């Protein structure tokens, strides 16, 4: 069996923002096309099942940017990428799983600036992604597995280009600027885990992961006069994830997700420090109630532990406090019409959704929304 498919999009987006007199107007145009071929075959009278996927991803985009106030910047940034990938999944004797894949990717960026200075620069980037995995199905619905992946991420246009803004701490207008020296970040990802669906009323998933990242792209407020996006030499993350789902009664089900994670800088000027905005503990749990076919009720609670504030690379500022938030969603379906009523943060918890520390006395916090009510109506026809 062989299936051919192709996905294509065209987008044009304009936006306009003003920050204390600094105007930003990006005009983004993009086009992509993704042809793909999938083939399935059986060997040795069904003992071996093999699935092969081959595809090509083509993307081309243009970002026409104007930014500034006292010093205007006008620049066009073109991005073109071509990626070719091959994936193969083999199932042997309905029990043993072997996965393998590779992706070759080529990127071209063209920077064409008209003012305040005229310059043009072209850079070429090439990366390879690899994925290898093995698994064992100890029954039809459950398995243990190990995966390794080498991944990459190119800088996005907004990381190459910094928009003009007003610096409240230093009380100056910061002009826009371009940094074409950024490199792609790469990572080695290891994961071992179990997915158990042996029982109809309860199933769970548990895994441990370790991610070693080179040249991670992040914002360093200590870089240059006003801060800049940089490549940090090495970071690592590791953690344990647990997910449990269960059917308590005919009309009531429940779930619990827990994540413990550590994210730290390794090497470089912030070695041993925690990466900002990454909590050590995250918990999500809730209930789904379906009293009748046309009514669905979700009660979901989320806990996020303490975390280092954004831009606090040396962990010297106050941490963002933990938060516990509960949402209630009720959906009613009447034929092809769906009506959803929600109470977000129904207990009115007060907390900061985000915050940043730039030095002594330079702390900025963004309060989260307190209790709010939402109503939406949708129709399928």
Secondary structure, DSSP 8 states (H G I E B T S, - for coil): -EEEEEEEEEEEEE--EEETTEEEEEEEEEEEEEEEEEEEEEETTTTEEEEEEEEEEEEEEEEEEEEESSS-EEEEEEEEEEEEEEEEEEEETTTEEEEEEEEEEEEEEEEEEEESS-EEEEEEEEEEEEEEEEEEEEETTEEEEEEEEEEEE---HHHHEE--EEETTTTEEE--EE-TT---EEEEEEEEEEEE--SSSEEEEEEEEEEEEEEEEEEETTSTTT-EEEEEEEEEEEEEEEEEEEE-SSSEEEEEEEEEEEEEE-SSTTTT-B-TT--SEEEEEEEEE-SSTTEEEEEEEEEE--B--BT-TT--S--B--EEEEEEEEEEEETTEEEEEEEETTT----EEEEEE-STT-EEEEE---SEEEEEEEE--
